[in-house]
Amino acid sequence: DQQVKQNSPSLSVQEGRISILNCDYTNSMFDYFLWYKKYPAEGPTFLISISSIKDKNEDGRFTVFLNKSAKHLSLHIVPSQPGDSAVYFCAASAGAGSYQLTFGKGTKLSVIP
Amino acid sequence: NAGVTQTPKFRVLKTGQSMTLLCAQDMNHEYMYWYRQDPGMGLRLIHYSVGEGTTAKGEVPDGYNVSRLKKQNFLLGLESAAPSQTSVYFCASSEQGYGYTFGSGTRLTVV
């Protein structure tokens, strides 16, 4: 049973527009959420995270929103750039200081120039 | 600033052959992980280690063994490779409460 779900395998967005990537989770023990970005032939790299005590975290063009009641988080990229084209993985961990992450299947974002 | 280094980067094995994938990290991280990535399946945890001399099973451990004899190294072994083990393998390391640092991956093909 998938505990972290990314229901959109792919997403295409025009350059300059907003990209919204969604993630749902089922485990109510999850309290720390991360987004990773992966380019072809490279390992995933950390992008942004959010703790369950917050509902928003912003870093430049990237903002993550957390809706705990809906068990839903989203990553907003504004404005989208062609270099943002990559696979984005949502991940979650449970418990204070937990070391183990559960990953979603990923969403492939294509930003069209 | 090497971070996490995986060797080899590519390998083709015949069914039944054995091999070891090496992961080395220079960040003094306690925790290390082996994942496999398959199309449409995301990242699935094979084995992990919470410190030198410890290992534990993840989501998909069958057909793999691991060892963590030194804190900086985490080895993934395939004793008898099968075509179902064709995948991209990623090693990662972390400290408790922080995100992972991943290696660049090993692309393994079993024919």
Backbone of each chain as ProteinMPNN parsed JSONL, in Angstrom:
{"seq_chain_A": "DQQVKQNSPSLSVQEGRISILNCDYTNSMFDYFLWYKKYPAEGPTFLISISSIKDKNEDGRFTVFLNKSAKHLSLHIVPSQPGDSAVYFCAASAGAGSYQLTFGKGTKLSVIP", "coords_chain_A": {"N_chain_A": [[0.838, -1.179, 0.0], [0.648, 2.091, -1.0], [2.126, 4.711, 0.709], [2.871, 7.271, 0.177], [1.779, 9.253, -2.352], [2.014, 10.225, -5.687], [0.047, 11.276, -7.97], [0.114, 12.199, -10.553], [1.877, 11.273, -13.26], [3.208, 12.81, -15.097], [3.763, 16.219, -16.192], [3.211, 19.094, -18.079], [4.311, 22.366, -18.683], [4.157, 25.78, -19.642], [6.966, 27.875, -20.201], [7.653, 30.361, -17.767], [5.17, 30.25, -16.642], [3.185, 29.008, -13.819], [4.14, 26.054, -12.122], [2.591, 23.305, -10.661], [2.971, 20.762, -8.491], [1.698, 17.842, -7.117], [1.111, 15.961, -4.078], [0.053, 13.284, -2.11], [-0.533, 11.778, 1.078], [-0.873, 8.948, 3.27], [-0.213, 8.071, 5.78], [-0.67, 9.078, 8.968], [1.285, 9.573, 10.767], [3.394, 10.775, 9.583], [5.501, 13.56, 9.648], [7.301, 15.232, 8.509], [8.29, 16.572, 5.488], [9.609, 16.317, 2.21], [10.905, 17.526, -0.896], [12.443, 16.248, -3.752], [14.574, 16.663, -6.539], [15.256, 15.336, -9.721], [17.527, 14.903, -12.277], [18.049, 13.347, -15.506], [20.282, 10.548, -15.464], [21.495, 11.337, -13.149], [21.767, 11.506, -9.512], [19.008, 11.941, -7.185], [18.415, 15.232, -5.911], [18.186, 17.291, -3.032], [15.51, 19.573, -2.634], [13.489, 21.208, -1.294], [11.926, 21.486, 1.922], [9.412, 20.766, 4.449], [8.114, 21.129, 7.696], [5.644, 19.569, 9.774], [4.605, 21.419, 11.494], [4.315, 23.704, 10.185], [2.566, 25.415, 7.51], [3.438, 26.324, 5.174], [6.346, 26.791, 3.194], [8.962, 28.613, 1.838], [11.325, 29.095, -0.776], [13.008, 30.993, -2.666], [12.073, 30.606, -5.972], [10.55, 28.443, -5.359], [7.923, 26.991, -3.564], [6.483, 25.219, -0.93], [3.464, 23.823, 0.075], [1.507, 22.719, 2.786], [-1.211, 20.785, 3.689], [-2.493, 19.552, 6.326], [-4.882, 18.426, 7.265], [-6.045, 17.445, 4.996], [-4.129, 15.734, 4.251], [-2.21, 16.386, 2.292], [0.217, 17.738, 0.126], [1.823, 20.303, -1.782], [3.96, 21.406, -4.41], [4.996, 24.446, -5.583], [6.203, 26.113, -8.399], [7.418, 29.082, -9.424], [8.526, 31.743, -11.45], [8.191, 29.12, -13.893], [11.001, 27.507, -15.371], [12.938, 26.389, -18.211], [15.106, 24.86, -17.263], [14.041, 23.686, -15.05], [12.912, 21.375, -15.792], [12.544, 18.096, -15.004], [12.443, 15.099, -12.965], [10.357, 15.031, -10.185], [10.365, 14.115, -6.857], [8.321, 13.397, -4.139], [8.7, 13.102, -0.623], [8.465, 11.589, 2.637], [8.732, 11.547, 6.212], [8.462, 9.926, 9.442], [7.947, 10.723, 12.82], [9.91, 12.312, 15.332], [13.035, 13.385, 14.362], [13.357, 11.237, 12.7], [14.96, 8.937, 10.51], [14.34, 7.612, 8.202], [13.068, 7.772, 4.967], [10.069, 7.818, 3.032], [9.245, 7.472, -0.288], [7.412, 8.98, -3.003], [6.222, 8.039, -6.338], [7.091, 9.803, -8.187], [6.958, 12.716, -10.341], [7.177, 13.727, -13.626], [8.283, 16.683, -14.796], [7.913, 18.87, -17.468], [9.096, 21.743, -18.851], [8.152, 23.958, -21.185], [9.772, 25.843, -23.6]], "CA_chain_A": [[0.0, 0.0, 0.0], [1.489, 3.267, -1.125], [1.892, 5.696, 1.749], [3.097, 8.582, -0.433], [1.268, 9.112, -3.713], [2.065, 11.308, -6.659], [-0.886, 10.7, -8.928], [0.373, 12.659, -11.914], [3.206, 10.83, -13.691], [3.88, 13.844, -15.885], [3.147, 17.541, -16.211], [3.849, 20.026, -19.022], [3.984, 23.751, -18.354], [4.831, 26.772, -20.479], [7.958, 28.697, -19.508], [7.126, 31.585, -17.18], [3.931, 29.978, -15.909], [3.343, 28.291, -12.557], [4.051, 24.59, -12.094], [2.083, 22.808, -9.377], [3.132, 19.321, -8.364], [0.913, 17.423, -5.956], [1.52, 14.757, -3.345], [-0.856, 12.893, -1.038], [0.013, 10.745, 1.95], [-1.901, 8.254, 4.037], [0.268, 7.795, 7.133], [-0.841, 10.279, 9.798], [2.483, 9.755, 11.591], [4.366, 11.577, 8.838], [5.535, 14.932, 10.152], [8.352, 15.985, 7.829], [8.092, 16.295, 4.075], [10.677, 16.863, 1.393], [10.849, 17.376, -2.348], [13.714, 16.027, -4.413], [14.577, 16.883, -7.978], [16.191, 14.409, -10.338], [17.802, 14.983, -13.709], [18.487, 12.058, -16.064], [21.641, 10.087, -15.233], [22.024, 11.902, -11.901], [21.004, 11.154, -8.339], [18.087, 12.985, -6.71], [18.998, 16.272, -5.046], [17.211, 17.924, -2.155], [15.001, 20.842, -3.149], [12.844, 22.002, -0.258], [11.238, 20.641, 2.892], [8.473, 21.432, 5.346], [7.727, 20.412, 8.895], [4.186, 19.563, 9.959], [4.161, 22.555, 12.317], [4.109, 24.812, 9.265], [1.726, 25.106, 6.361], [4.064, 26.878, 3.975], [7.772, 27.089, 3.248], [9.314, 29.253, 0.578], [12.743, 29.239, -1.057], [13.133, 31.54, -4.02], [10.922, 30.309, -6.849], [9.908, 27.203, -4.917], [7.118, 27.061, -2.345], [5.753, 23.99, -0.612], [2.285, 24.032, 0.914], [1.078, 21.504, 3.461], [-2.563, 20.758, 4.236], [-2.467, 18.349, 7.167], [-6.202, 17.817, 7.387], [-6.292, 16.718, 3.752], [-2.942, 14.901, 4.013], [-1.85, 16.789, 0.936], [1.171, 18.815, -0.035], [2.054, 20.668, -3.173], [5.154, 22.198, -4.711], [4.739, 25.458, -6.603], [7.401, 26.696, -8.999], [6.99, 30.297, -10.119], [8.033, 31.234, -12.725], [8.855, 27.902, -14.344], [12.073, 27.704, -16.341], [13.282, 25.121, -18.878], [16.015, 24.1, -16.404], [13.266, 22.979, -14.025], [12.46, 20.098, -16.359], [13.169, 17.03, -14.223], [11.477, 14.308, -12.198], [10.256, 15.514, -8.809], [9.902, 13.114, -5.905], [7.847, 13.786, -2.826], [9.13, 12.128, 0.372], [7.944, 11.878, 3.969], [9.272, 10.76, 7.325], [7.581, 9.887, 10.607], [8.609, 10.748, 14.112], [10.942, 13.327, 15.527], [14.38, 12.931, 14.074], [13.369, 9.984, 11.952], [15.971, 8.919, 9.46], [13.902, 6.851, 7.046], [12.131, 8.471, 4.103], [9.21, 7.08, 2.101], [9.161, 8.278, -1.501], [6.399, 8.773, -4.021], [6.74, 7.493, -7.588], [7.678, 10.879, -8.972], [6.244, 13.4, -11.416], [8.098, 14.299, -14.601], [7.898, 18.03, -15.205], [8.524, 19.397, -18.685], [8.825, 23.161, -19.031], [8.276, 24.199, -22.628], [10.221, 27.233, -23.863]], "C_chain_A": [[0.881, 1.239, 0.0], [1.15, 4.283, -0.055], [2.096, 7.116, 1.243], [2.749, 8.454, -1.912], [1.449, 10.385, -4.512], [1.267, 10.817, -7.852], [-0.685, 11.161, -10.367], [1.771, 12.218, -12.337], [3.962, 11.913, -14.455], [3.06, 15.127, -15.885], [3.927, 18.401, -17.197], [3.364, 21.435, -18.739], [4.766, 24.671, -19.288], [5.829, 27.563, -19.606], [7.325, 29.991, -19.009], [5.847, 31.38, -16.389], [4.226, 29.26, -14.6], [3.25, 26.783, -12.781], [3.57, 24.195, -10.707], [2.16, 21.297, -9.388], [2.48, 18.898, -7.047], [1.389, 16.103, -5.361], [0.509, 14.504, -2.24], [-0.214, 11.81, -0.188], [-1.09, 10.156, 2.812], [-1.499, 8.047, 5.499], [0.201, 9.069, 7.977], [0.353, 10.53, 10.722], [3.553, 10.589, 10.871], [4.332, 13.018, 9.345], [6.63, 15.782, 9.501], [8.324, 15.571, 6.374], [9.161, 17.0, 3.243], [10.329, 16.686, -0.076], [12.276, 17.234, -2.863], [13.514, 16.202, -5.906], [15.617, 15.954, -8.586], [16.284, 14.651, -11.84], [18.223, 13.606, -14.204], [19.962, 11.784, -15.79], [22.297, 10.749, -14.016], [21.211, 11.383, -10.726], [20.049, 12.267, -7.958], [18.831, 13.984, -5.832], [17.884, 16.952, -4.266], [16.814, 19.292, -2.685], [14.462, 21.726, -2.033], [12.119, 21.061, 0.692], [10.265, 21.468, 3.713], [8.168, 20.525, 6.52], [6.222, 20.522, 9.086], [3.688, 20.7, 10.852], [3.937, 23.798, 11.454], [3.115, 24.421, 8.184], [2.307, 25.656, 5.059], [5.555, 27.072, 4.225], [8.203, 27.547, 1.867], [10.827, 29.346, 0.435], [12.889, 29.698, -2.505], [11.892, 31.279, -4.841], [10.092, 29.123, -6.389], [9.177, 27.423, -3.593], [6.427, 25.724, -2.143], [4.643, 24.347, 0.361], [1.876, 22.696, 1.511], [-0.32, 21.693, 4.034], [-2.704, 19.463, 5.024], [-3.82, 17.665, 7.232], [-6.534, 16.992, 6.15], [-5.17, 15.732, 3.439], [-2.43, 15.142, 2.578], [-0.777, 17.869, 0.999], [1.392, 19.084, -1.518], [3.321, 21.513, -3.266], [4.801, 23.154, -5.84], [6.075, 26.017, -7.096], [6.956, 27.886, -9.838], [8.181, 31.259, -10.26], [8.796, 29.981, -13.137], [9.882, 28.231, -15.419], [12.411, 26.365, -16.995], [14.219, 24.238, -18.041], [15.315, 23.383, -15.262], [12.76, 21.635, -14.519], [13.252, 18.962, -15.717], [12.051, 16.161, -13.644], [11.524, 14.791, -10.75], [9.652, 14.424, -7.932], [9.469, 13.789, -4.618], [8.298, 12.703, -1.844], [8.628, 12.554, 1.741], [8.645, 11.013, 5.003], [8.372, 10.913, 8.536], [8.39, 9.941, 11.889], [9.73, 11.758, 14.172], [12.316, 12.74, 15.255], [14.457, 11.637, 13.305], [14.358, 10.056, 10.803], [15.472, 8.27, 8.178], [12.832, 7.616, 6.281], [11.334, 7.482, 3.256], [8.968, 7.988, 0.916], [7.908, 7.962, -2.306], [7.055, 8.294, -5.303], [7.336, 8.551, -8.5], [6.739, 11.452, -10.019], [7.276, 14.031, -12.335], [7.561, 15.63, -15.091], [8.655, 18.415, -16.473], [8.115, 20.856, -18.818], [9.167, 23.515, -20.471], [8.666, 25.647, -22.884], [9.216, 28.001, -24.746]], "O_chain_A": [[1.736, 1.419, 0.867], [-0.009, 4.677, 0.073], [1.556, 8.063, 1.814], [3.342, 7.653, -2.634], [1.085, 11.475, -4.072], [1.765, 10.027, -8.654], [-1.25, 10.579, -11.293], [2.758, 12.742, -11.82], [5.193, 11.937, -14.464], [1.857, 15.131, -15.623], [5.157, 18.437, -17.158], [2.168, 21.674, -18.575], [5.897, 24.37, -19.671], [5.562, 27.867, -18.443], [6.561, 30.638, -19.726], [5.473, 32.217, -15.567], [5.378, 28.941, -14.306], [2.399, 26.301, -13.528], [4.078, 24.688, -9.699], [1.501, 20.633, -10.188], [2.689, 19.519, -6.005], [1.978, 15.26, -6.037], [0.148, 15.427, -1.509], [0.571, 11.008, -0.695], [-2.115, 10.795, 3.05], [-2.362, 7.868, 6.359], [0.935, 10.024, 7.723], [0.427, 11.567, 11.38], [4.508, 11.05, 11.497], [3.265, 13.621, 9.456], [6.854, 16.924, 9.903], [8.332, 14.382, 6.052], [9.559, 18.127, 3.538], [9.553, 15.803, -0.444], [13.181, 17.976, -2.479], [12.447, 15.93, -6.455], [16.714, 15.797, -8.052], [15.291, 14.613, -12.567], [18.701, 12.785, -13.422], [20.793, 12.689, -15.876], [23.52, 10.721, -13.878], [20.101, 10.881, -10.906], [20.244, 13.415, -8.357], [19.756, 13.624, -5.104], [16.784, 17.16, -4.778], [17.658, 20.072, -3.127], [14.919, 22.853, -1.847], [11.739, 19.956, 0.304], [10.286, 22.699, 3.682], [7.986, 19.317, 6.366], [5.6, 21.471, 8.607], [2.482, 20.921, 10.956], [3.434, 24.814, 11.933], [2.854, 23.237, 7.968], [1.735, 25.474, 3.984], [5.974, 27.463, 5.315], [7.85, 26.938, 0.856], [11.531, 29.639, 1.401], [12.892, 28.892, -3.435], [10.79, 31.677, -4.463], [9.046, 28.831, -6.968], [9.733, 27.965, -2.638], [5.854, 25.165, -3.078], [4.85, 25.071, 1.335], [1.893, 21.668, 0.834], [-0.577, 22.644, 4.773], [-2.999, 18.409, 4.46], [-3.888, 16.437, 7.252], [-7.215, 15.971, 6.237], [-5.255, 14.98, 2.468], [-2.252, 14.213, 1.79], [-0.848, 18.791, 1.812], [1.181, 18.226, -2.374], [3.692, 22.226, -2.335], [4.366, 22.735, -6.913], [6.956, 26.349, -6.302], [6.227, 27.74, -10.819], [8.805, 31.569, -9.245], [9.952, 29.815, -12.749], [9.672, 29.106, -16.26], [12.192, 25.314, -16.393], [14.135, 23.012, -18.102], [15.925, 22.561, -14.578], [12.233, 20.843, -13.737], [14.471, 18.877, -15.866], [10.868, 16.455, -13.815], [12.599, 14.939, -10.168], [8.583, 13.885, -8.221], [10.17, 14.647, -4.081], [8.284, 11.519, -2.182], [8.391, 13.738, 1.982], [9.091, 9.903, 4.713], [7.622, 11.882, 8.657], [9.411, 9.265, 12.013], [10.41, 12.02, 13.18], [12.707, 11.731, 15.841], [15.51, 11.001, 13.26], [14.562, 11.112, 10.205], [16.139, 8.377, 7.149], [11.829, 8.05, 6.849], [11.851, 6.453, 2.821], [8.541, 9.132, 1.075], [7.409, 6.837, -2.296], [8.276, 8.154, -5.372], [8.011, 8.225, -9.476], [5.846, 10.768, -10.518], [8.144, 14.779, -11.886], [6.508, 15.691, -15.726], [9.879, 18.3, -16.541], [6.927, 21.169, -18.89], [10.31, 23.388, -20.911], [7.98, 26.569, -22.443], [9.438, 29.17, -25.06]]}, "seq_chain_B": "NAGVTQTPKFRVLKTGQSMTLLCAQDMNHEYMYWYRQDPGMGLRLIHYSVGEGTTAKGEVPDGYNVSRLKKQNFLLGLESAAPSQTSVYFCASSEQGYGYTFGSGTRLTVV", "coords_chain_B": {"N_chain_B": [[34.788, 18.012, -2.661], [33.255, 15.364, -2.453], [30.991, 13.938, -1.463], [28.639, 11.562, -1.87], [29.737, 8.666, -3.332], [29.4, 6.385, -5.929], [30.316, 3.219, -7.175], [30.446, 0.571, -9.601], [29.564, 2.849, -12.323], [28.131, 1.869, -14.441], [27.039, -1.385, -15.42], [26.979, -4.596, -16.905], [25.568, -7.667, -16.437], [25.536, -11.241, -16.59], [22.849, -13.535, -16.245], [22.765, -15.122, -13.121], [25.356, -14.456, -12.412], [27.509, -12.847, -10.009], [27.892, -9.77, -8.149], [29.268, -6.804, -6.631], [28.166, -3.708, -5.473], [29.573, -0.617, -4.706], [29.375, 1.884, -2.241], [30.435, 4.974, -1.112], [30.836, 7.447, 1.38], [31.78, 10.731, 2.401], [31.013, 12.343, 4.471], [30.741, 11.713, 7.054], [28.341, 10.578, 7.844], [25.844, 8.87, 9.752], [23.797, 7.222, 8.799], [22.971, 5.089, 6.117], [21.803, 4.106, 2.862], [20.343, 1.892, 0.434], [18.718, 2.184, -2.613], [16.49, 1.226, -5.253], [15.58, 2.247, -8.508], [12.917, 2.037, -10.642], [11.097, 2.194, -13.727], [8.061, 3.926, -13.348], [7.846, 3.082, -10.751], [9.098, 4.53, -8.854], [11.288, 5.312, -6.098], [12.557, 2.675, -4.342], [13.229, 1.221, -1.229], [15.927, -0.866, -0.511], [17.892, -2.008, 1.33], [19.118, -0.782, 4.493], [21.27, 1.086, 6.745], [21.981, 1.893, 10.084], [24.26, 2.561, 11.285], [27.798, 1.893, 11.694], [28.517, -1.511, 11.164], [25.884, -2.323, 11.334], [22.877, -3.472, 9.732], [19.765, -3.447, 7.936], [16.61, -4.656, 6.661], [14.825, -3.328, 3.901], [12.128, -2.28, 1.862], [12.225, -3.924, -0.436], [14.073, -6.343, -0.188], [14.816, -8.894, -1.11], [17.08, -11.098, -2.685], [19.282, -9.563, -2.443], [22.224, -8.62, -0.584], [23.862, -6.898, 2.102], [26.575, -4.97, 3.505], [28.18, -3.213, 6.17], [30.929, -2.527, 7.039], [32.716, -0.522, 7.52], [32.254, 2.822, 8.588], [32.083, 4.706, 6.54], [31.503, 3.277, 4.243], [29.173, 1.4, 2.288], [28.097, -1.575, 1.175], [26.492, -3.231, -1.503], [25.381, -6.336, -2.406], [24.86, -8.71, -5.022], [24.12, -11.945, -5.195], [23.354, -13.915, -7.049], [22.579, -12.891, -9.921], [19.519, -11.748, -11.412], [17.3, -11.182, -14.222], [15.224, -9.545, -13.308], [16.447, -7.845, -11.612], [17.532, -5.868, -13.035], [18.033, -2.502, -13.129], [18.223, 0.896, -11.883], [20.449, 1.764, -9.434], [20.576, 3.485, -6.412], [22.566, 4.947, -3.935], [22.42, 6.416, -0.702], [23.059, 8.775, 1.932], [22.697, 9.992, 5.315], [22.158, 12.199, 8.122], [20.476, 11.852, 11.249], [17.208, 13.071, 11.153], [17.561, 14.756, 9.033], [17.562, 15.463, 5.476], [18.356, 13.288, 2.715], [21.536, 12.663, 1.094], [22.265, 11.856, -2.112], [23.979, 9.438, -4.186], [25.23, 9.303, -7.599], [24.239, 7.147, -8.929], [24.015, 3.701, -10.13], [23.8, 2.015, -13.068], [22.452, -0.972, -13.784], [22.341, -3.81, -15.78], [20.913, -6.894, -16.325], [21.361, -9.699, -18.179]], "CA_chain_B": [[33.49, 17.774, -2.016], [32.753, 14.221, -3.181], [29.647, 13.584, -1.032], [28.374, 10.128, -1.972], [30.31, 8.15, -4.567], [29.006, 5.016, -6.249], [31.057, 2.534, -8.234], [30.68, 1.277, -10.862], [28.433, 3.631, -12.827], [27.394, 0.991, -15.352], [27.505, -2.771, -15.404], [26.117, -5.6, -17.531], [25.816, -8.984, -15.846], [24.761, -12.365, -17.096], [22.033, -14.19, -15.219], [23.511, -16.036, -12.273], [26.619, -13.881, -11.971], [27.448, -12.054, -8.783], [28.667, -8.54, -8.162], [29.116, -5.921, -5.474], [28.137, -2.27, -5.715], [30.195, 0.082, -3.593], [28.961, 3.253, -1.935], [31.332, 5.613, -0.154], [30.476, 8.83, 1.706], [32.836, 11.405, 3.146], [30.358, 13.347, 5.306], [30.654, 11.142, 8.396], [26.937, 10.299, 8.147], [25.575, 7.583, 10.409], [22.81, 6.409, 8.107], [23.183, 4.868, 4.689], [20.654, 3.432, 2.253], [20.366, 1.496, -0.962], [17.427, 2.228, -3.284], [16.446, 0.963, -6.68], [14.576, 3.031, -9.213], [12.387, 1.39, -11.831], [10.068, 3.036, -14.368], [6.724, 3.856, -12.77], [7.861, 2.531, -9.384], [9.74, 5.452, -7.927], [12.462, 4.857, -5.354], [12.18, 1.665, -3.358], [14.332, 0.951, -0.324], [16.359, -2.262, -0.527], [18.449, -2.199, 2.67], [19.679, 0.425, 5.054], [22.156, 0.886, 7.898], [21.908, 3.019, 11.014], [25.583, 2.786, 11.849], [28.801, 0.881, 11.353], [28.246, -2.853, 11.653], [24.446, -2.632, 11.369], [22.111, -3.443, 8.489], [18.362, -3.811, 8.11], [15.892, -4.824, 5.405], [13.869, -2.316, 3.493], [10.886, -2.71, 1.214], [12.466, -4.953, -1.453], [15.407, -6.845, 0.121], [15.091, -10.237, -1.609], [18.07, -11.202, -3.744], [20.377, -8.645, -2.153], [22.809, -8.587, 0.744], [24.602, -5.66, 2.33], [27.497, -4.953, 4.638], [28.659, -1.877, 6.569], [32.079, -2.823, 7.893], [33.278, 0.776, 7.868], [31.203, 3.837, 8.626], [31.969, 5.45, 5.294], [31.195, 2.422, 3.1], [27.98, 0.542, 2.352], [28.192, -2.432, 0.002], [25.3, -3.967, -1.911], [25.78, -7.511, -3.167], [23.918, -9.574, -5.702], [24.802, -13.24, -5.214], [23.007, -14.603, -8.282], [21.773, -11.857, -10.569], [18.358, -12.129, -12.219], [16.856, -10.065, -15.064], [14.352, -8.656, -12.53], [17.291, -6.911, -10.872], [17.899, -4.777, -13.932], [17.502, -1.309, -12.49], [19.209, 1.904, -11.494], [20.612, 1.671, -7.986], [21.067, 4.705, -5.777], [22.975, 4.938, -2.545], [22.228, 7.709, -0.053], [23.457, 8.838, 3.331], [22.041, 11.085, 6.027], [22.174, 12.265, 9.57], [19.121, 11.734, 11.756], [16.417, 14.286, 11.114], [17.882, 15.56, 7.866], [17.345, 14.789, 4.215], [19.396, 12.427, 2.173], [22.425, 13.008, -0.002], [22.31, 10.692, -2.996], [25.005, 9.263, -5.196], [24.764, 9.531, -8.966], [23.57, 5.958, -9.417], [24.648, 2.624, -10.896], [22.841, 1.404, -13.999], [22.763, -2.391, -13.897], [21.537, -4.602, -16.71], [21.144, -8.328, -16.193], [20.881, -10.322, -19.425]], "C_chain_B": [[32.774, 16.621, -2.727], [31.331, 13.882, -2.768], [29.488, 12.082, -0.996], [28.852, 9.652, -3.336], [29.918, 6.699, -4.755], [29.891, 4.463, -7.349], [30.546, 1.102, -8.373], [29.469, 2.112, -11.246], [27.552, 2.8, -13.751], [27.941, -0.429, -15.227], [26.474, -3.634, -16.115], [26.533, -6.949, -16.963], [25.032, -10.037, -16.601], [23.985, -12.967, -15.926], [22.871, -15.201, -14.447], [24.848, -15.506, -11.779], [26.415, -13.083, -10.69], [28.244, -10.763, -8.954], [28.391, -7.751, -6.888], [29.147, -4.479, -5.937], [28.679, -1.577, -4.471], [29.654, 1.496, -3.467], [29.899, 3.8, -0.866], [30.89, 7.045, 0.086], [31.549, 9.437, 2.615], [32.283, 12.471, 4.08], [30.194, 12.874, 6.744], [29.207, 10.877, 8.825], [26.782, 8.939, 8.798], [24.753, 6.65, 9.524], [23.129, 6.297, 6.623], [22.099, 3.953, 4.148], [20.995, 2.976, 0.835], [18.929, 1.474, -1.488], [17.588, 1.7, -4.702], [15.326, 1.792, -7.284], [14.196, 2.315, -10.493], [11.284, 2.259, -12.413], [8.702, 2.83, -13.721], [6.673, 3.372, -11.327], [8.505, 3.478, -8.385], [10.978, 4.858, -7.3], [12.014, 3.871, -4.278], [13.411, 1.266, -2.541], [14.659, -0.544, -0.3], [16.848, -2.668, 0.875], [18.938, -0.862, 3.181], [20.526, 0.074, 6.272], [22.082, 2.123, 8.785], [23.235, 3.268, 11.719], [26.52, 1.665, 11.452], [28.454, -0.462, 11.987], [26.787, -3.236, 11.722], [23.856, -2.61, 9.978], [20.677, -3.854, 8.798], [17.694, -3.873, 6.75], [14.941, -3.659, 5.17], [12.657, -2.951, 2.862], [11.091, -3.898, 0.274], [13.848, -5.591, -1.266], [15.796, -8.157, -0.56], [16.071, -10.213, -2.768], [19.289, -10.321, -3.532], [20.93, -8.89, -0.742], [23.647, -7.328, 0.869], [25.58, -5.849, 3.48], [27.974, -3.53, 4.883], [29.801, -2.098, 7.568], [32.77, -1.548, 8.348], [32.185, 1.825, 7.761], [31.008, 4.507, 7.274], [31.527, 4.607, 4.104], [29.958, 1.57, 3.339], [27.945, -0.251, 1.061], [26.873, -3.159, -0.238], [25.742, -5.115, -2.797], [24.606, -8.219, -3.807], [24.623, -10.916, -5.853], [24.568, -13.99, -6.518], [22.033, -13.704, -9.043], [20.662, -12.446, -11.428], [17.933, -10.935, -13.071], [15.967, -9.066, -14.318], [15.146, -7.635, -11.707], [17.906, -5.835, -11.78], [17.231, -3.511, -13.425], [18.601, -0.259, -12.385], [19.248, 1.916, -9.978], [21.209, 2.967, -7.452], [21.416, 4.43, -4.327], [22.735, 6.336, -1.982], [22.745, 7.625, 1.372], [22.779, 10.021, 3.985], [22.458, 11.077, 7.491], [20.725, 12.252, 10.043], [18.416, 13.08, 11.699], [16.69, 15.178, 9.925], [17.622, 14.764, 6.605], [18.558, 14.014, 3.752], [20.301, 13.157, 1.186], [22.6, 11.752, -0.833], [23.586, 10.659, -3.814], [24.397, 9.417, -6.582], [24.191, 8.276, -9.617], [24.457, 4.964, -10.135], [23.571, 2.004, -11.768], [23.273, -0.03, -14.247], [21.793, -3.065, -14.851], [21.917, -6.053, -16.531], [20.529, -9.007, -17.415], [20.827, -11.85, -19.295]], "O_chain_B": [[31.831, 16.834, -3.49], [30.516, 13.562, -3.633], [30.123, 11.402, -0.189], [28.426, 10.169, -4.369], [30.082, 5.879, -3.851], [30.183, 5.145, -8.331], [30.237, 0.468, -7.364], [28.451, 2.079, -10.555], [26.343, 3.023, -13.822], [29.124, -0.644, -14.967], [25.267, -3.445, -15.96], [27.706, -7.321, -17.005], [23.985, -9.75, -17.181], [24.417, -12.908, -14.775], [23.586, -16.018, -15.027], [25.415, -16.046, -10.829], [25.297, -12.702, -10.341], [29.145, -10.674, -9.788], [27.419, -7.999, -6.174], [30.03, -4.071, -6.692], [28.304, -1.899, -3.344], [29.498, 2.21, -4.458], [30.124, 3.16, 0.161], [30.603, 7.781, -0.858], [32.134, 8.765, 3.464], [32.997, 13.405, 4.445], [29.577, 13.56, 7.559], [28.883, 10.94, 10.011], [27.478, 7.983, 8.457], [24.982, 5.441, 9.5], [23.503, 7.27, 5.969], [21.545, 3.128, 4.875], [21.81, 3.583, 0.14], [18.046, 0.844, -0.905], [18.679, 1.726, -5.273], [14.28, 2.01, -6.672], [15.05, 2.022, -11.33], [10.608, 2.98, -11.679], [8.243, 1.698, -13.565], [5.596, 3.262, -10.741], [8.451, 3.232, -7.18], [11.64, 4.005, -7.892], [11.196, 4.198, -3.418], [14.484, 1.01, -3.088], [13.778, -1.379, -0.095], [16.282, -3.557, 1.51], [19.149, 0.074, 2.41], [20.512, -1.054, 6.764], [22.116, 3.254, 8.3], [23.319, 4.084, 12.636], [26.096, 0.628, 10.942], [28.143, -0.547, 13.174], [26.464, -4.354, 12.123], [24.28, -1.823, 9.133], [20.412, -4.525, 9.795], [18.14, -3.232, 5.799], [14.35, -3.098, 6.093], [12.212, -4.023, 3.271], [10.235, -4.779, 0.191], [14.719, -5.397, -2.113], [16.976, -8.505, -0.592], [15.931, -9.429, -3.706], [20.219, -10.328, -4.339], [20.207, -9.307, 0.163], [24.089, -6.761, -0.13], [25.439, -6.75, 4.307], [28.151, -2.745, 3.952], [29.65, -1.882, 8.77], [33.343, -1.5, 9.437], [31.29, 1.712, 6.924], [29.882, 4.839, 6.905], [31.207, 5.161, 3.052], [29.725, 1.083, 4.445], [27.784, 0.315, -0.021], [26.227, -3.636, 0.695], [26.397, -4.904, -3.817], [23.52, -8.32, -3.237], [25.621, -11.012, -6.567], [25.481, -14.631, -7.037], [20.822, -13.757, -8.83], [20.826, -13.479, -12.077], [18.177, -9.791, -12.688], [15.951, -7.881, -14.65], [14.58, -6.68, -11.174], [18.698, -5.006, -11.333], [16.007, -3.452, -13.306], [19.751, -0.499, -12.751], [18.219, 2.059, -9.318], [22.205, 3.475, -7.968], [20.673, 3.776, -3.596], [22.836, 7.327, -2.706], [22.855, 6.542, 1.946], [22.335, 10.947, 3.305], [23.017, 10.111, 8.011], [19.832, 12.619, 9.279], [18.953, 14.098, 12.137], [16.107, 16.256, 9.818], [17.478, 13.542, 6.649], [19.637, 14.09, 4.339], [19.9, 14.124, 0.538], [23.027, 10.713, -0.329], [24.193, 11.691, -4.101], [23.193, 9.635, -6.721], [23.706, 8.338, -10.746], [25.505, 5.317, -10.677], [22.554, 1.525, -11.268], [24.322, -0.281, -14.84], [20.578, -2.906, -14.739], [23.095, -6.409, -16.577], [19.326, -8.903, -17.655], [20.448, -12.537, -20.243]]}, "name": "protein", "num_of_chains": 2, "seq": "DQQVKQNSPSLSVQEGRISILNCDYTNSMFDYFLWYKKYPAEGPTFLISISSIKDKNEDGRFTVFLNKSAKHLSLHIVPSQPGDSAVYFCAASAGAGSYQLTFGKGTKLSVIPNAGVTQTPKFRVLKTGQSMTLLCAQDMNHEYMYWYRQDPGMGLRLIHYSVGEGTTAKGEVPDGYNVSRLKKQNFLLGLESAAPSQTSVYFCASSEQGYGYTFGSGTRLTVV"}
